[in-house]
């Protein structure tokens, strides 16, 4: 049953009891975090990345929602694609 346009007060009467946890709104404060870095010595060269916090190349795209994922790539009629991932355990 599609409850997208149902008043929240009616969710529990329209959904099976096993699914009630799926329609309960979460009342909690926003998440937050802290990241700590060690200070590098003043004598360390600016181009020396050891010990310095450096974002990876696509961090900004991931954080802003601009990253392109496999699901975002359009499919073309008549072309069937099989996407695979090989993991090597040594």
N, CA and C atoms as an extended XYZ file, in Angstrom:
270
Properties=species:S:1:pos:R:3:atomname:S:1:resname:S:1:resid:I:1 pbc="F F F"
N         0.842       -1.179        0.000 N   UNK     1
C         0.000        0.000        0.000 CA  UNK     1
C         0.884        1.239        0.000 C   UNK     1
N         0.595        2.195       -0.815 N   UNK     2
C         1.360        3.435       -0.914 CA  UNK     2
C         0.819        4.430        0.106 C   UNK     2
N         1.636        4.771        1.101 N   UNK     3
C         1.215        5.701        2.152 CA  UNK     3
C         1.812        7.088        1.960 C   UNK     3
N         2.248        7.411        0.752 N   UNK     4
C         2.926        8.681        0.516 CA  UNK     4
C         2.023        9.880        0.751 C   UNK     4
N         0.722        9.739        0.525 N   UNK     5
C        -0.183       10.873        0.653 CA  UNK     5
C        -1.160       10.695        1.819 C   UNK     5
N        -0.783        9.898        2.790 N   UNK     6
C        -1.637        9.633        3.940 CA  UNK     6
C        -1.137       10.442        5.125 C   UNK     6
N        -2.053       10.943        5.919 N   UNK     7
C        -1.662       11.690        7.109 CA  UNK     7
C        -0.852       10.788        8.033 C   UNK     7
N         0.223       11.330        8.652 N   UNK     8
C         1.067       10.516        9.533 CA  UNK     8
C         0.286        9.830       10.653 C   UNK     8
N        -0.798       10.425       11.119 N   UNK     9
C        -1.568        9.811       12.208 CA  UNK     9
C        -2.256        8.523       11.764 C   UNK     9
N        -2.397        8.319       10.460 N   UNK    10
C        -3.065        7.121        9.952 CA  UNK    10
C        -2.104        5.999        9.574 C   UNK    10
N        -0.785        6.257        9.597 N   UNK    11
C         0.174        5.238        9.181 CA  UNK    11
C        -0.039        3.917        9.912 C   UNK    11
N        -0.162        3.980       11.223 N   UNK    12
C        -0.252        2.740       11.999 CA  UNK    12
C        -1.547        1.990       11.732 C   UNK    12
N        -2.593        2.680       11.311 N   UNK    13
C        -3.835        1.967       11.025 CA  UNK    13
C        -3.833        1.366        9.629 C   UNK    13
N        -2.986        1.869        8.737 N   UNK    14
C        -2.957        1.385        7.360 CA  UNK    14
C        -1.836        0.404        7.068 C   UNK    14
N        -0.889        0.275        7.972 N   UNK    15
C         0.241       -0.625        7.728 CA  UNK    15
C         0.196       -1.794        8.694 C   UNK    15
N         0.697       -2.946        8.264 N   UNK    16
C         0.762       -4.094        9.172 CA  UNK    16
C         1.672       -3.769       10.357 C   UNK    16
N         1.393       -4.367       11.495 N   UNK    17
C         2.170       -4.065       12.704 CA  UNK    17
C         3.654       -4.381       12.525 C   UNK    17
N         3.985       -5.350       11.673 N   UNK    18
C         5.393       -5.692       11.448 CA  UNK    18
C         6.144       -4.569       10.750 C   UNK    18
N         5.423       -3.657       10.081 N   UNK    19
C         6.060       -2.576        9.334 CA  UNK    19
C         5.997       -1.226       10.047 C   UNK    19
N         5.523       -1.176       11.261 N   UNK    20
C         5.370        0.109       11.952 CA  UNK    20
C         6.689        0.844       12.144 C   UNK    20
N         7.776        0.125       12.357 N   UNK    21
C         9.051        0.807       12.574 CA  UNK    21
C         9.516        1.545       11.322 C   UNK    21
N         9.022        1.189       10.154 N   UNK    22
C         9.428        1.838        8.912 CA  UNK    22
C         8.755        3.192        8.719 C   UNK    22
N         7.677        3.463        9.422 N   UNK    23
C         6.954        4.718        9.226 CA  UNK    23
C         7.048        5.653       10.424 C   UNK    23
N         7.866        5.293       11.403 N   UNK    24
C         8.044        6.147       12.566 CA  UNK    24
C         9.122        7.180       12.247 C   UNK    24
N         8.841        8.439       12.513 N   UNK    25
C         9.857        9.470       12.283 CA  UNK    25
C        10.884        9.427       13.405 C   UNK    25
N        12.109        9.670       13.059 N   UNK    26
C        13.193        9.656       14.040 CA  UNK    26
C        13.330       11.044       14.650 C   UNK    26
N        13.139       11.140       15.923 N   UNK    27
C        13.299       12.406       16.624 CA  UNK    27
C        14.637       12.380       17.358 C   UNK    27
N        15.645       12.933       16.725 N   UNK    28
C        16.973       12.992       17.333 CA  UNK    28
C        17.673       14.241       16.830 C   UNK    28
N        18.660       14.701       17.571 N   UNK    29
C        19.385       15.890       17.125 CA  UNK    29
C        20.239       15.562       15.896 C   UNK    29
N        20.610       16.578       15.128 N   UNK    30
C        21.466       16.344       13.965 CA  UNK    30
C        22.804       15.723       14.374 C   UNK    30
N        23.341       14.899       13.511 N   UNK    31
C        24.631       14.275       13.771 CA  UNK    31
C        25.750       15.302       13.653 C   UNK    31
N        26.816       15.056       14.366 N   UNK    32
C        27.990       15.914       14.256 CA  UNK    32
C        29.220       15.065       14.549 C   UNK    32
N        30.363       15.561       14.182 N   UNK    33
C        31.584       14.815       14.401 CA  UNK    33
C        32.779       15.732       14.548 C   UNK    33
N        33.867       15.155       15.002 N   UNK    34
C        35.106       15.896       15.194 CA  UNK    34
C        36.231       15.057       14.598 C   UNK    34
N        37.123       15.705       13.911 N   UNK    35
C        38.279       15.012       13.356 CA  UNK    35
C        39.522       15.713       13.873 C   UNK    35
N        40.412       14.954       14.484 N   UNK    36
C        41.620       15.517       15.072 CA  UNK    36
C        42.832       15.140       14.232 C   UNK    36
N        43.760       16.074       14.096 N   UNK    37
C        44.984       15.843       13.350 CA  UNK    37
C        46.173       16.214       14.215 C   UNK    37
N        47.263       15.491       14.017 N   UNK    38
C        48.495       15.840       14.719 CA  UNK    38
C        49.134       17.034       14.028 C   UNK    38
N        49.764       17.870       14.813 N   UNK    39
C        50.485       19.007       14.237 CA  UNK    39
C        51.793       18.501       13.646 C   UNK    39
N        52.139       19.032       12.501 N   UNK    40
C        53.420       18.681       11.889 CA  UNK    40
C        54.436       19.750       12.271 C   UNK    40
N        55.675       19.372       12.261 N   UNK    41
C        56.731       20.301       12.647 CA  UNK    41
C        56.869       21.467       11.688 C   UNK    41
N        57.322       22.597       12.210 N   UNK    42
C        57.523       23.783       11.378 CA  UNK    42
C        58.625       23.568       10.340 C   UNK    42
N        59.517       22.606       10.606 N   UNK    43
C        60.611       22.351        9.674 CA  UNK    43
C        60.203       21.405        8.537 C   UNK    43
N        58.981       20.862        8.576 N   UNK    44
C        58.521       19.964        7.513 CA  UNK    44
C        58.156       20.779        6.281 C   UNK    44
N        58.602       20.314        5.138 N   UNK    45
C        58.316       21.004        3.883 CA  UNK    45
C        56.808       21.050        3.618 C   UNK    45
N        56.349       22.126        2.990 N   UNK    46
C        54.927       22.307        2.680 CA  UNK    46
C        54.409       21.212        1.740 C   UNK    46
N        55.274       20.705        0.855 N   UNK    47
C        54.859       19.683       -0.106 CA  UNK    47
C        54.902       18.274        0.482 C   UNK    47
N        55.408       18.122        1.695 N   UNK    48
C        55.469       16.818        2.351 CA  UNK    48
C        54.105       16.514        2.964 C   UNK    48
N        53.395       15.533        2.414 N   UNK    49
C        52.030       15.233        2.839 CA  UNK    49
C        51.951       14.354        4.074 C   UNK    49
N        53.048       13.781        4.519 N   UNK    50
C        53.025       12.878        5.665 CA  UNK    50
C        52.566       13.625        6.913 C   UNK    50
N        51.505       13.119        7.538 N   UNK    51
C        50.984       13.716        8.751 CA  UNK    51
C        50.016       14.862        8.529 C   UNK    51
N        49.793       15.251        7.291 N   UNK    52
C        48.894       16.370        7.002 CA  UNK    52
C        47.521       15.848        6.567 C   UNK    52
N        46.451       16.557        6.936 N   UNK    53
C        45.122       16.156        6.485 CA  UNK    53
C        44.919       16.555        5.021 C   UNK    53
N        44.698       15.586        4.172 N   UNK    54
C        44.490       15.854        2.757 CA  UNK    54
C        43.208       15.161        2.300 C   UNK    54
N        42.249       15.902        1.759 N   UNK    55
C        41.042       15.238        1.241 CA  UNK    55
C        41.372       14.463       -0.029 C   UNK    55
N        40.668       13.351       -0.239 N   UNK    56
C        40.915       12.612       -1.475 CA  UNK    56
C        40.323       13.378       -2.651 C   UNK    56
N        40.669       12.978       -3.849 N   UNK    57
C        40.385       13.772       -5.041 CA  UNK    57
C        38.898       14.023       -5.293 C   UNK    57
N        38.035       13.098       -4.900 N   UNK    58
C        36.613       13.285       -5.195 CA  UNK    58
C        35.799       13.619       -3.947 C   UNK    58
N        36.457       14.025       -2.875 N   UNK    59
C        35.739       14.309       -1.626 CA  UNK    59
C        34.706       15.415       -1.792 C   UNK    59
N        35.046       16.467       -2.493 N   UNK    60
C        34.108       17.576       -2.651 CA  UNK    60
C        32.895       17.156       -3.477 C   UNK    60
N        33.096       16.337       -4.507 N   UNK    61
C        31.963       15.878       -5.302 CA  UNK    61
C        31.046       14.975       -4.472 C   UNK    61
N        31.620       14.129       -3.628 N   UNK    62
C        30.804       13.254       -2.785 CA  UNK    62
C        30.003       14.082       -1.790 C   UNK    62
N        30.633       15.066       -1.173 N   UNK    63
C        29.980       15.855       -0.126 CA  UNK    63
C        28.908       16.787       -0.682 C   UNK    63
N        29.045       17.228       -1.926 N   UNK    64
C        28.078       18.159       -2.495 CA  UNK    64
C        27.021       17.471       -3.355 C   UNK    64
N        27.140       16.161       -3.540 N   UNK    65
C        26.163       15.443       -4.352 CA  UNK    65
C        26.431       15.522       -5.836 C   UNK    65
N        27.590       16.015       -6.241 N   UNK    66
C        27.916       16.150       -7.656 CA  UNK    66
C        28.625       14.925       -8.221 C   UNK    66
N        28.958       13.962       -7.376 N   UNK    67
C        29.667       12.775       -7.848 CA  UNK    67
C        28.762       11.954       -8.757 C   UNK    67
N        29.336       11.366       -9.782 N   UNK    68
C        28.582       10.524      -10.712 CA  UNK    68
C        28.861        9.070      -10.362 C   UNK    68
N        27.798        8.343      -10.063 N   UNK    69
C        27.907        6.936       -9.713 CA  UNK    69
C        27.419        6.091      -10.884 C   UNK    69
N        27.654        4.810      -10.808 N   UNK    70
C        27.268        3.906      -11.888 CA  UNK    70
C        25.773        4.010      -12.159 C   UNK    70
N        24.959        4.139      -11.125 N   UNK    71
C        23.509        4.236      -11.315 CA  UNK    71
C        23.102        5.533      -12.013 C   UNK    71
N        23.977        6.537      -12.014 N   UNK    72
C        23.668        7.813      -12.655 CA  UNK    72
C        23.961        7.815      -14.150 C   UNK    72
N        24.711        6.834      -14.615 N   UNK    73
C        25.092        6.782      -16.027 CA  UNK    73
C        23.884        6.298      -16.837 C   UNK    73
N        23.486        7.038      -17.874 N   UNK    74
C        22.304        6.626      -18.643 CA  UNK    74
C        22.547        5.331      -19.403 C   UNK    74
N        21.491        4.545      -19.520 N   UNK    75
C        21.584        3.328      -20.328 CA  UNK    75
C        21.083        3.646      -21.734 C   UNK    75
N        21.583        2.929      -22.677 N   UNK    76
C        21.225        3.158      -24.068 CA  UNK    76
C        20.459        1.950      -24.599 C   UNK    76
N        19.419        2.180      -25.377 N   UNK    77
C        18.637        1.057      -25.922 CA  UNK    77
C        19.509        0.162      -26.793 C   UNK    77
N        19.337       -1.132      -26.632 N   UNK    78
C        20.075       -2.084      -27.451 CA  UNK    78
C        21.454       -2.418      -26.924 C   UNK    78
N        21.888       -1.745      -25.853 N   UNK    79
C        23.202       -2.033      -25.282 CA  UNK    79
C        23.001       -2.543      -23.872 C   UNK    79
N        23.351       -3.808      -23.665 N   UNK    80
C        23.243       -4.401      -22.341 CA  UNK    80
C        24.615       -4.365      -21.683 C   UNK    80
N        24.675       -3.808      -20.481 N   UNK    81
C        25.939       -3.707      -19.772 CA  UNK    81
C        25.916       -4.612      -18.554 C   UNK    81
N        27.021       -5.260      -18.311 N   UNK    82
C        27.191       -6.061      -17.107 CA  UNK    82
C        28.326       -5.426      -16.314 C   UNK    82
N        28.016       -4.932      -15.126 N   UNK    83
C        29.022       -4.298      -14.287 CA  UNK    83
C        29.494       -5.303      -13.258 C   UNK    83
N        30.796       -5.469      -13.174 N   UNK    84
C        31.339       -6.447      -12.238 CA  UNK    84
C        32.424       -5.804      -11.401 C   UNK    84
N        32.758       -6.470      -10.332 N   UNK    85
C        33.825       -6.037       -9.447 CA  UNK    85
C        34.587       -7.283       -9.034 C   UNK    85
N        35.875       -7.284       -9.224 N   UNK    86
C        36.689       -8.424       -8.864 CA  UNK    86
C        37.495       -8.095       -7.622 C   UNK    86
N        37.356       -8.909       -6.596 N   UNK    87
C        38.133       -8.763       -5.379 CA  UNK    87
C        39.122       -9.915       -5.291 C   UNK    87
N        40.358       -9.579       -5.122 N   UNK    88
C        41.395      -10.601       -5.018 CA  UNK    88
C        41.806      -10.770       -3.573 C   UNK    88
N        41.625      -11.938       -3.040 N   UNK    89
C        42.028      -12.234       -1.662 CA  UNK    89
C        43.295      -13.074       -1.726 C   UNK    89
N        44.347      -12.514       -1.238 N   UNK    90
C        45.634      -13.225       -1.285 CA  UNK    90
C        45.990      -13.766        0.067 C   UNK    90
